[in-house]
Amino acid sequence: MNLSKNVKITQVLVATATGTTTIDTSVVDMQGYDGVVFLVSTGSAAADIGVKLQQGQVSDGSDAADLAGSKQLSDATQKAFVLDLYQPQERYVRAAIQRTTTTTIEAAWAIQYCGAKMPINNVTAAQAAKLLARISRVLPVVDEGGVWRICSEGSDHGEMA
């Protein structure tokens, strides 16, 4: 299976300056998709840095409300967050990154899956390589001669070309 043809990958937040405010990602339109994984990378770790998911009916996110139970807080060493939302109740979703301790946000990505239409043309080769390098900080991803694999304890779970 070629993962990149079966998901839609969108950068929803570029690097931000250091600060202590909560930063919202771009809104993701879930029409035609069953789920979305948000990948967020912060510049430093602290126990009061976290990410939560929000959803709403308005495309600009003005009515976005927190999803109960979705908040992940750092364990004081964690700088990368992975949040998976399957079958949201509202069409529009986003992540909100809480920064109480001063830190930067390196980037945030949304990976939508179970799309109604396939294949999906996502990003350029350079953008894909950059994304895979960031994903490898969070997941056990390895480059095997140009074929990227997500591995778990020695077994392959798919490949990304």
Summary of the structure (lengths in Angstrom):
residues: 161
radius of gyration: 15.7
end to end distance: 9.4
largest distance: 45.6
contacts: 482
relative contact order: 0.28
helix: 9%
strand: 51%
